[in-house]
Amino acid sequence: MGLSHDKAEPLLIVDNLEKVYARRGVRGTRREVMALQGVSFAIRPESTLALVGESGSGKSTLAFCLACLERPTSGRIIFQGGEITALDEEQQRALRPQIQLVFQDPARSLNPRFSALELVNEPLLVQGRVYKREREDRARTLLAQVGLPQEKALQRAEEFSGGQRQRLAIARALALEPKLLILDEALSALDCSVQAQIANLLLELQSSLGLTYLFITHDFAMAGHLADEIAVMERGKVVEQGAADRVLREPQNEVTRRLIAATPKLSAAVNAPQVG
Amino acid sequence: MAEVHGKTMANLPKLVSPLLQVQDLHVTYVSRAGQKSPALAGLSFEVQPGETLGVLGESGSGKSTLAAALLRLLPANGKIESGAVLFEGRDLLQAEPGVLQRIRGARIAVIFQEPSLALHPMIRIGEQVKDVLAAHESSSRSAMRQKTLQLLGEVFPMDAGHIAESYPHQLSGGQQQRVLIAQAIACGPSLVVADEPTASLDPSTQQEILSLFRKLREKFRLSLILITHNPALLAGFADRVLVMYAGRAAEAGPVEKVLGSPQHPYTRALLQSMPSEIEGHVNQRKSKLAVIAGEAPNFEMLANGCRFEARCADRMELCTKREPAAVNLGESHAVSCFKYGE
């Protein structure tokens, strides 16, 4: 694992994806919202694609389509060579363990009354693939993998700090040995020093487990740090994509430039004079 | 009180009395089991007229407790143990309820986190802004309506009338935040305290809200306390920065000193843990970020020494013995760390 991934086939190909939501207006009028319009990109195995955009740009709709939680209106999603958009409900269920999600706010995405062990156990239980006796061992291994101390295994989720809860959410996502992790604003709700810890954990796991990440964010600085490639979205469209260095240094699109300019910069404290 | 305002005066703290002086403030929360845990443990700082103070702190640093404690708005299980909050020469912690009520919202306005929770979902925006005015002054209905539109015009130059007729759910997060700002400036306060006003917003909306604050603090000569966990937000915005750690001030000083050449080991480690700026990415990409070892302290476990000692790279034997006092490094830059003397 952790081998070079240059020549490999893409793990995931998104081809001309569209998603239209029908909204019912005040007087029963139907209004169509184009959440995704002709979105195409590919992610190589064991690499990270950062999807950057503002709220409402369609990032989360895309994540839901990839995780088989929403059906796209048209277009194709090809995962490990197979077209998942063509699968029926039953076949999608078999595929879901391969693609897992980590959400923004672990305080809301984890049941606060469950213990750490139960939370990590649950996906194994639901998929019913591991015997009870092995399950606990497996769950404990997962907790260790994300850097949670063994003595906290029986503590309830609500007793953990924000950073520890996000570790727990990652352990839970890893339980079914996915290939692709969708990190939907997974660092945004955390303190700066905790963001650094979780970012490091993600890098470690990527190289030790050979994971592929779709890192959804509005933070260009963190996207630049974690990603190999960056795609920028606005109003349901990908307006620019390319190697992370290229997008950061020579942004071609107006939206990209605007988002980069809006990223708060520490050096402004030293360089720029105070603006009144 | 002497009516002295303006940026130039902020540079002459010796001649002007501070607008706000917080002295040795101690706040504790009591759990249902009766256990006391301190949230602020001897916090002191000042805000000069017309100055913007950035309060930087992570979860558990006590920064939100600070916002609530200034106006005695702590929840029922929170208690101010000791200290003083001197505002325009008067100690708010000793003030009569009636006096305090006239200061809240009128002289000091607080903008709390989460704009979507701060607005009533069933009442039109115009009405909610007018309610703030009506709480502090009485005038005719038409005068109120006009003042409301004028206030909304400060934050929505283009479509104040339309916004006034809207309900909160019809507005974006950035627009809701603007409404809270209109409410905050409604009665012409001299101090606005904003607790993470941009935390839930996109970077470009964040910048718009900061620009709005810039415009308003100039126009109305406001002093501003901006509470945040994001150091980069304060760069180019705050005049001074107060770094909080576990209920105490770790470091305080001019923004270019604290963020440009931080001295406290915590401030240094915090700033180093951030990913490098876009220009500097090429070599460090996908490399490990510097982290502060361990977790933010749990107050029940705190011993006698420095609160940061267990996580500090520069710790010395002395650090476990007692808490360091603030050491002045000049230019009103102060650091609470034994590295700089006792």
Interface residues (C-beta under 8 A of the other chain):
Chain A: T48 E54 S55 S161 G162 G163 Q164 D191 C192 S193 V194 Q195 A196 Q197 A199 N200 L203 H218 D219 F220 A221 M222 G224 H225 L226 D228 A244 D245 L248 R258 L259 I260 A262 T263 P264 K265 L266 S267 A268 A269 V270 A272 Q274 V275 G276
Chain B: K7 E58 S59 G173 D202 P203 S204 T205 Q206 Q207 R214 E218 H229 N230 P231 A232 L233 L234 A235 G236 D239 V255 E256 V258 L259 G260 A269 L270 L271 S273 M274 P275 S276 E277 I278 H281 V282 Q284 R285 K286 K288 L289 A290 V291 I292 E295 A296
